[in-house]
Structures are given as structure tokens and as C-alpha cells.
Amino acid sequence: MGWKALVLFVLLASGPARAVTTAPVIVTVTIDQVAFTQKSVTAHVGDTIEWTNRDVIDHTATAKNGEFDVEIPAGKKARVVLKKPGEIEYYCQYHPNMTAKIVVTKPN
């Protein structure tokens, strides 16, 4: 019975159980032929959205709610870390017909 008490002591001394959370990830959105190729992506708070511009012209990723406004030069990448849950619709300021959205959820 001594070893069972020791195991119980170690378990209790280690504190309450903690939920397992997923590590932040990078969610990639490609820009090609004047369009966001992924019209909708899902990510978690803390994840990074990375836009890759394959066009020969500059673009932006501008959130309609003002949460971010990122310049994405031709042939380059840009990133934003997601801060809060919700649905973010965004567009390119230079080409307003380029639209997409990000659905941001709380991590597990």
C-alpha cells in the first residue's frame, strides 16, 4: 500500500490536470492571378496567417473590421498573428474584388 500512497501523493502534488492545447501553426493563403486562392480558411487564436503573393503586382490583405492591414509586395510574403476569435472578412485595397475570410476559433 506504500507505493500507491506515493503515486497518489505525486499526482496530487503536481497540481490540477491541464488541458492539452495545440501549438500555433502557420496557415498559408496564396495570391495568384489577382485572387486569394483560398476564399475561406479556418485558424485558431495565436495562429499565423501567411499570404504568399505569386503575382507580379503588389496586393494588400485589409481586414474590413480594421484588425489588420498588410502590404504584400509582388513575389513576397506577409504575416499576421490572429489575436481573437471571430470571422474576419478581408480584401485587397488595390483590387477590391479580391475578397476572402478567416474563421478564427479558440484553441482546443
FENDA-V292114 format. One record per helix or strand of 3 or more residues. SS is the DSSP state (H for helix, E for strand). FROM is the first residue (numbers start at 1). LEN is the number of residues. Records with the same first field share a line. If there is no record, write none. Layout:
BEGIN
SS: FROM-LEN / FROM-LEN
END
This chain:
BEGIN
H: 2-12
E: 26-6 / 40-5 / 48-6 / 59-5 / 69-4 / 77-5 / 86-6 / 99-7
END
